[in-house]
Amino acid sequence: MSLAVKICGLSTRETLEAALEAGTDMVGFVFFEASPRHISLGTARELGQAAGGRALKVALTVDADDAALGNIVDALRPDMLQLHGSESVARVRDIKQKFGVPVMKVIAVATKSDLDALSGFAAVSDRILFDAQPPKDATRPGGLGVPFDWTLLRGLKLDIQFMLSGGLTAANVTDAIRITQPNGVDVSSGVESAPGKKDIEMIRAFIRAARAAEQSSNNQKVASIG
């Protein structure tokens, strides 16, 4: 298994460099004003230029209209758009066609029934990201530091890759990977000292833990084959 590690919600050059130097595969930037991780288009342009060619750049948006998406694509030049809102299957398909950028649709999970829409989104997306269902009084859809029941994804088979998010930390990512066997893991609040404040040592610790879990999983597969 080749595991992609994504550090999301980066907003400073210092923390971006720390994530890149620690070996992250993907770096996420948030374009949603209600989030403490929201960045301006100017900051996106600067950070995007620094990350170019070193990791995949992912732009997180929430029900953004075409004008906003166009501005984000122009500033960041993302390798992928992460759609974290209530976008329909048709909207996801249209965004991918209009902007010519791969899309990753987020599906919020609390119960098994939340997976009912999976096949429709998987048909029009390049990746799926499973996140925790936010509380009813939440002002944003992600970055809340809450995991969901990972056993709901046990044995999941998809024709496209999927990533796991929601309350991941260096302490629990090993169990998360063991249970769900994802193609990637995505962390935001789990590497922060306060909302929106990334911690360099926590970033490094998370990536180390994820890589160790990946190696352990690969070793187990080799042993089972032998």
C-alpha positions in Angstrom: 0.0 0.0 0.0 1.3 3.4 -1.0 -0.2 5.9 1.5 -0.6 9.6 0.7 -0.2 12.0 3.6 -2.0 15.3 3.4 -1.5 18.2 5.8 -4.4 20.6 5.4 -5.1 24.1 6.5 -1.6 25.4 6.0 -1.4 29.2 6.1 2.3 30.2 6.7 5.5 29.7 4.8 7.2 28.2 8.0 4.6 25.5 8.5 4.4 24.7 4.8 8.1 24.2 4.7 8.0 22.0 7.7 5.3 19.8 6.1 7.2 19.6 2.9 10.5 18.8 4.5 8.9 16.1 6.6 7.7 14.4 3.5 4.0 15.2 3.1 2.6 14.2 -0.3 -0.2 16.8 -0.4 -0.6 20.2 1.1 -4.1 21.7 1.6 -5.2 25.3 1.6 -8.5 26.5 2.9 -10.7 29.0 1.1 -13.7 29.4 3.5 -14.0 32.5 5.5 -15.7 30.9 8.5 -12.6 28.7 9.0 -9.6 29.9 11.2 -7.5 28.4 8.4 -8.9 30.6 5.6 -6.2 32.2 3.5 -6.3 35.1 1.0 -5.7 34.7 -2.7 -2.4 36.6 -2.3 -1.2 34.2 0.4 -2.4 31.3 -1.7 -0.3 32.5 -4.6 2.8 32.8 -2.5 2.4 29.5 -0.8 1.4 27.8 -4.0 4.6 28.9 -5.7 6.7 27.6 -2.8 5.0 24.2 -2.9 4.9 23.8 -6.6 6.6 20.6 -7.7 7.2 19.4 -4.2 3.8 18.2 -3.2 0.3 18.1 -4.7 -1.6 21.4 -3.9 -5.2 21.0 -2.8 -7.7 23.8 -2.6 -10.5 23.2 -0.1 -13.7 25.0 -0.9 -17.3 24.9 0.6 -20.1 25.4 -1.9 -18.0 28.0 -3.8 -19.5 29.5 -7.0 -17.7 29.5 -10.3 -16.3 33.0 -9.8 -14.7 32.1 -6.5 -13.4 28.8 -7.9 -11.9 30.7 -10.9 -10.1 33.1 -8.6 -8.7 30.2 -6.5 -7.5 28.3 -9.5 -5.8 31.3 -10.9 -4.0 32.1 -7.7 -3.1 28.7 -6.4 -2.9 26.6 -9.6 -4.1 23.6 -7.6 -3.5 20.0 -8.5 -6.9 19.1 -7.0 -10.1 20.8 -5.7 -11.4 19.5 -2.5 -15.2 20.0 -2.4 -16.3 20.1 1.3 -19.8 21.5 1.0 -23.2 20.2 0.0 -22.3 20.0 -3.7 -24.5 17.6 -5.7 -23.2 14.9 -8.0 -24.1 17.1 -10.9 -22.2 20.1 -9.4 -19.1 18.0 -8.8 -19.2 16.8 -12.4 -19.6 20.4 -13.7 -16.8 21.8 -11.6 -14.4 19.1 -12.9 -15.4 19.7 -16.5 -15.4 23.6 -16.3 -12.0 24.0 -14.5 -10.2 20.9 -15.8 -8.8 20.2 -12.3 -9.2 16.8 -10.6 -11.8 16.8 -7.8 -12.0 15.2 -4.4 -15.5 15.1 -2.9 -15.8 15.0 0.9 -18.4 12.7 2.4 -19.3 13.4 6.0 -19.9 10.2 8.0 -21.8 9.5 11.2 -23.8 6.3 10.3 -23.8 3.7 7.6 -26.6 5.5 5.7 -24.2 8.4 5.1 -22.5 6.1 2.6 -25.6 5.7 0.4 -24.5 8.6 -1.8 -21.0 7.2 -2.3 -21.5 5.5 -5.7 -22.9 8.6 -7.3 -20.0 10.8 -6.1 -17.4 8.1 -6.9 -18.6 8.1 -10.5 -17.7 11.8 -11.0 -14.8 12.3 -8.6 -11.1 11.5 -8.8 -10.9 10.8 -5.1 -13.3 10.5 -2.1 -12.4 11.9 1.3 -14.3 10.6 4.4 -14.7 13.1 7.2 -16.7 13.2 10.4 -20.2 14.6 10.4 -20.0 18.0 12.1 -22.3 18.8 15.0 -25.6 20.5 14.1 -24.5 23.8 15.6 -21.1 23.8 13.8 -20.2 26.8 11.6 -17.9 24.9 9.3 -17.9 21.3 7.9 -14.4 20.2 8.8 -11.4 20.8 10.9 -13.3 20.1 14.1 -11.0 17.4 15.6 -13.7 14.8 15.9 -13.3 11.2 14.5 -16.1 9.0 13.4 -16.6 5.3 13.7 -13.9 4.0 11.3 -15.4 0.5 11.3 -18.1 1.8 9.0 -15.4 1.8 6.2 -14.0 -1.6 7.0 -13.7 -3.7 3.8 -14.8 -0.8 1.6 -14.1 -1.3 -2.0 -14.0 1.6 -4.5 -12.8 2.0 -8.0 -11.1 5.2 -7.1 -8.8 6.1 -4.2 -10.2 7.3 -0.9 -8.7 9.2 2.0 -9.6 9.4 5.6 -10.0 12.5 7.7 -11.7 13.7 10.9 -10.0 13.8 14.3 -6.8 12.1 13.2 -3.6 12.6 15.3 -0.2 11.1 15.6 -1.7 9.0 18.4 -4.6 7.4 16.6 -3.5 7.4 12.9 -2.1 3.9 13.2 -5.4 2.4 14.3 -7.2 4.5 11.6 -5.0 3.0 8.9 -5.3 -0.5 10.2 -9.1 -0.4 10.3 -9.9 1.4 7.1 -6.9 0.7 4.8 -7.2 4.0 3.1 -5.1 5.3 0.2 -4.4 8.4 2.2 -4.8 10.3 5.4 -5.7 14.0 5.9 -5.0 15.9 9.0 -5.7 19.5 10.0 -6.7 20.2 13.6 -4.7 17.2 14.8 -1.5 19.0 14.1 -2.5 22.3 15.7 -1.7 23.9 19.1 -4.8 26.1 18.7 -7.5 26.4 16.0 -5.7 27.5 12.8 -2.2 27.4 14.4 -0.2 24.6 13.0 2.5 23.1 15.2 5.7 22.1 13.4 6.6 19.2 15.8 3.0 17.9 15.6 3.3 17.9 11.8 6.5 15.9 11.9 5.1 13.5 14.5 2.0 12.8 12.4 3.9 12.1 9.3 6.3 9.8 11.1 3.4 7.9 12.6 1.6 7.6 9.3 4.7 6.3 7.6 5.4 3.8 10.3 1.8 2.6 10.0 2.2 2.3 6.3 5.3 0.3 6.6 3.7 -2.0 9.2 0.8 -2.6 6.9 3.0 -3.4 4.0 5.1 -5.8 6.1 1.9 -7.6 7.2 0.8 -8.0 3.6 4.2 -9.4 2.5 4.1 -11.8 5.5 0.6 -13.0 4.6 1.6 -13.6 1.0 4.7 -15.6 2.1 
